[in-house]
Amino acid sequence: MAECVYVLESFYEVPPQRVAELMRSSLAMNTVETVDVSTLLRALKIYERDRLDFAEAYLAAQAEATGIGEVLSFDRSLDRLGTVTRREP
């Protein structure tokens, strides 16, 4: 999913809202299998709403889902989220 988001953004210059819409549609297809669709959907919501890179949004969604609540990252954009705490590595 991260690669699809990256290609849509960088090569095709698709706006984030449309990227999130397309990725949600792909997750709804019965031919697409994933380990944890709810975490991916949450990551897309964070990506779209909070304007984080998808990789950072996914880390935040994982931290929320596991109850850990912390993410190691140099990316200060995570500080905008109220649901996780960013720690510098």
C-alpha positions, 0 to 999 in steps of 0.5 A: 500500500505504501508503494501505491500511495507513493507512486500516486503522489509522486509520479501521477501527482494525485492529491492526498484525498483522492489517493486515500479514496483510491486506496480505500476502494482497493481494500474493499476489493475481494481480491485484495487480502491484508493482515489488518485492514482496520489499521490500514484504514486508520492509517489512510484516515490519518494520512488524509486528515492530518497530512502526514506521509503514509509511512508515518501515518501507518506507524501512528495507526500501529501504535494506536492499535497495539496500545503502545502509543509511542513512535520512534521517528525524526519526523516532527509532523507526528507531533500534530497527532494527539493520539501518539507520542513521538520519541526521537531515536 
